[in-house]
Amino acid sequence: MLSCIPGIVVLGWILLPVSFVLGIVAALQKNRPHGTGIAAIVVSIIGTFVAIIAFVFIVGHAVDQALHTDVSVDSSTSGAPAQGSEAEASSPADDEAPAGSQAGATRDNPVALGTMLSSKDWQVTINSVDLDAAALLTEENMFNEPPADGETYILINMTATYIGDEAGGATPWASVDYVSPEGKSYDTTTKFLIAPESFDRMSTLYNGASTTGNIAIAVPSANVEAGVLAVQADILSDKVFVAVQ
């Protein structure tokens, strides 16, 4: 049990081999009951497997906490700017709460369109969402198939601004999923669609530079307006939920 408790894991790992060795000594003694020794061996072996699983879980949780970064929400930017416009690289408000306790942390309390989401290196804004873009997408590109029954296409316009300090710049890793009212997630891998003026993920941006473009996602047509977007400002940041209208 000690090897499963964070903070005293080392003590458990020390006692497990000690128990194993003492169990072997007891089991090899002549003219003495061997039950206790065998039990100690079995318990130490099972305990080792349990300790390994617990250790992997503890280390994985620690790595996850170390890698994921909080995202701040700048409510002063809410209100969708014109589609295709660049977002200004402004600092989050000083009195903002951590992402886990502020608007956007849950699907029931999404932030408004046009709200700037800031991570350590990126500022991302969802400018607009077209909830009925099926006709536009199928007319714009011959490779976009008409939506299936019960399906529609949404078009999301997004701006990403690099605020990091890497001398070589960086490419935007912002991601957007649509989450249905039932809680199912849809992204660009759900169905291959080519968006007009698509969001550029390949070009390198340097401090202060922005890129704006569209992302197309196939989603269920029923109650599409009741869904939300789950947005990550970069690959390691927490998700923030954004309203679709």
C-alpha positions as a printed Julia matrix, in Angstrom:
245×3 Matrix{Float64}:
   0.0     0.0     0.0
   2.85    2.4     0.78
   4.12    2.15   -2.8
   0.79    3.49   -4.05
   0.75    6.68   -1.96
   2.4     9.75   -3.54
   5.13   11.14   -1.33
   6.14    7.83    0.3
   6.46    5.69   -2.83
  10.18    5.15   -2.17
   9.47    3.6     1.23
   7.12    1.1    -0.37
   9.68    0.13   -3.0
  12.22   -0.51   -0.23
   9.89   -2.71    1.81
   8.72   -4.85   -1.13
  12.11   -6.53   -1.83
  12.75   -6.83    1.91
   9.47   -8.71    2.27
  10.35  -10.94   -0.68
  13.77  -11.86    0.73
  12.42  -12.53    4.23
   9.67  -14.67    2.71
  12.23  -16.82    0.89
  14.3   -17.21    4.09
  11.21  -18.27    6.04
  10.1   -20.7     3.34
  13.5   -22.4     3.24
  13.79  -22.97    6.96
  13.49  -26.63    7.97
  11.15  -27.93   10.64
   9.13  -24.7    10.59
   5.75  -23.82    9.05
   6.23  -22.35    5.57
   2.84  -20.72    5.21
   3.9   -17.29    6.44
   6.99  -17.24    4.22
   5.04  -18.27    1.11
   2.38  -15.66    1.88
   5.08  -12.98    2.17
   6.51  -13.98   -1.22
   3.11  -13.91   -2.91
   2.15  -10.58   -1.34
   5.48   -8.98   -2.33
   5.12  -10.16   -5.95
   1.54   -8.91   -6.25
   2.56   -5.7    -4.47
   5.32   -5.13   -7.03
   2.87   -5.3    -9.95
   0.47   -2.96   -8.15
   3.33   -0.59   -7.32
   4.42   -0.47  -10.96
   0.9     0.43  -12.1
   0.61    3.09   -9.38
   4.02    4.51  -10.26
   3.1     4.83  -13.95
  -0.16    6.57  -12.99
   1.59    9.01  -10.61
   4.33    9.86  -13.13
   1.8    10.22  -15.97
  -0.34   12.59  -13.9
   2.72   14.65  -12.96
   3.84   14.91  -16.6
   0.34   15.9   -17.69
   0.2    18.65  -15.06
   3.68   19.88  -16.05
   2.94   20.03  -19.79
  -0.56   21.5   -19.82
  -0.71   25.25  -19.52
  -3.54   27.41  -18.29
  -5.43   29.55  -20.77
  -6.59   33.02  -19.83
  -9.79   34.51  -21.21
  -9.84   38.19  -22.09
 -13.54   39.08  -21.78
 -12.86   42.64  -22.91
 -12.39   41.33  -26.46
 -15.79   39.6   -26.68
 -17.94   40.58  -29.64
 -17.06   39.07  -32.99
 -14.75   41.19  -35.18
 -15.23   41.28  -38.93
 -14.43   37.98  -40.64
 -10.87   37.89  -41.89
  -9.66   40.7   -39.64
  -6.5    40.28  -37.6
  -6.63   40.06  -33.8
  -4.49   42.5   -31.89
  -1.86   41.0   -29.59
  -2.96   42.45  -26.25
  -2.2    41.15  -22.76
  -4.9    39.39  -20.68
  -6.56   41.36  -17.92
  -4.58   41.38  -14.67
  -7.51   40.25  -12.55
  -8.44   37.19  -14.62
  -9.11   33.95  -12.76
  -7.45   30.64  -13.67
  -9.1    28.77  -16.56
 -10.53   26.13  -14.24
 -12.74   28.66  -12.42
 -13.69   31.11  -15.15
 -16.13   31.29  -18.04
 -15.29   28.8   -20.74
 -14.15   26.06  -18.38
 -17.34   24.03  -18.94
 -19.78   23.44  -21.81
 -22.57   24.99  -19.75
 -20.72   28.29  -19.45
 -19.01   29.02  -22.79
 -17.35   32.33  -23.58
 -18.76   34.51  -26.34
 -17.6    34.6   -29.94
 -14.78   37.1   -30.36
 -13.28   36.38  -26.93
  -9.48   36.24  -27.0
  -8.0    33.04  -25.53
  -4.39   33.4   -24.46
  -1.83   30.72  -23.67
   1.87   31.26  -23.02
   2.73   31.6   -26.71
  -0.55   32.14  -28.56
  -3.66   34.27  -28.64
  -6.61   32.7   -30.43
  -9.98   34.24  -31.31
 -13.0    32.55  -32.86
 -14.3    35.36  -35.04
 -17.47   33.8   -36.42
 -19.31   30.52  -36.98
 -21.55   29.77  -39.97
 -23.87   27.01  -38.75
 -25.3    26.29  -42.22
 -22.34   26.33  -44.6
 -23.19   23.13  -46.51
 -24.27   24.93  -49.69
 -21.25   27.24  -49.6
 -18.78   24.39  -49.16
 -20.26   22.12  -51.83
 -20.41   24.99  -54.34
 -16.9    26.26  -53.53
 -15.09   22.98  -54.08
 -15.98   19.97  -56.23
 -14.3    17.62  -53.77
 -16.73   18.52  -50.98
 -19.56   16.0   -51.07
 -23.09   17.11  -50.13
 -23.87   16.4   -46.47
 -25.55   13.1   -45.59
 -29.04   12.94  -44.11
 -29.07   14.48  -40.65
 -25.71   16.16  -41.29
 -24.62   19.71  -42.02
 -21.35   21.6   -42.37
 -20.22   24.46  -40.16
 -17.55   26.99  -41.09
 -15.43   28.46  -38.29
 -13.34   31.59  -38.84
 -10.36   31.81  -36.47
  -7.41   34.12  -35.86
  -4.17   33.0   -34.17
  -1.47   35.45  -33.06
   2.0    34.34  -31.98
   3.15   36.07  -28.78
   6.04   33.74  -27.98
   9.71   34.66  -28.07
  11.24   31.84  -30.11
  13.79   33.38  -32.48
  12.81   30.94  -35.2
   9.09   31.62  -34.8
   6.41   28.92  -34.62
   3.53   27.44  -36.58
   0.0    27.64  -35.14
  -1.22   24.47  -33.4
  -4.62   25.81  -32.37
  -7.39   23.22  -32.61
 -11.19   23.51  -32.69
 -13.75   20.76  -32.07
 -17.52   21.03  -32.26
 -19.26   19.45  -29.26
 -22.89   18.5   -29.84
 -25.63   19.05  -27.21
 -25.32   15.32  -26.45
 -21.62   15.75  -25.69
 -20.12   14.09  -28.78
 -17.07   15.73  -30.32
 -16.52   16.39  -34.04
 -13.4    17.75  -35.73
 -11.8    18.09  -39.16
 -11.06   14.35  -39.24
 -14.76   13.45  -39.02
 -15.15   14.07  -42.74
 -12.71   15.45  -45.28
 -13.77   18.97  -46.27
 -11.87   21.75  -48.02
 -12.7    25.14  -46.53
 -12.45   28.33  -48.59
  -9.59   30.52  -47.37
  -8.66   27.69  -45.01
  -6.75   28.33  -41.8
  -2.98   28.2   -42.49
  -1.19   25.81  -40.13
   2.03   25.57  -42.15
   3.44   29.1   -42.32
   5.85   30.22  -39.61
   4.77   33.23  -37.54
   7.05   35.51  -35.54
   6.23   37.54  -32.46
   3.16   39.71  -33.09
   2.2    38.12  -36.43
  -1.28   36.71  -37.03
  -3.03   34.35  -39.41
  -6.77   34.15  -40.06
  -8.68   31.46  -41.89
 -11.6    29.04  -41.97
 -12.1    25.52  -40.6
 -14.89   23.29  -41.9
 -16.43   20.49  -39.79
 -19.22   18.02  -40.56
 -21.68   17.9   -37.64
 -25.23   16.67  -36.91
 -27.82   19.15  -38.19
 -30.27   18.63  -35.3
 -29.97   21.41  -32.71
 -26.66   22.49  -34.18
 -27.06   25.9   -32.55
 -27.12   24.26  -29.1
 -23.58   22.91  -29.44
 -20.34   24.6   -28.41
 -16.77   24.77  -29.65
 -13.87   23.3   -27.68
 -10.81   25.4   -28.49
  -7.15   24.85  -27.63
  -4.9    27.86  -28.16
  -1.94   25.52  -28.65
  -1.22   21.81  -28.47
  -0.47   21.79  -24.72
  -3.05   24.27  -23.46
  -6.36   23.48  -21.72
  -9.59   23.5   -23.73
 -11.89   26.51  -23.51
 -15.53   26.24  -24.58
 -16.83   28.92  -26.94
 -20.45   29.59  -27.92
 -21.32   29.07  -31.59
 -23.61   32.1   -31.85
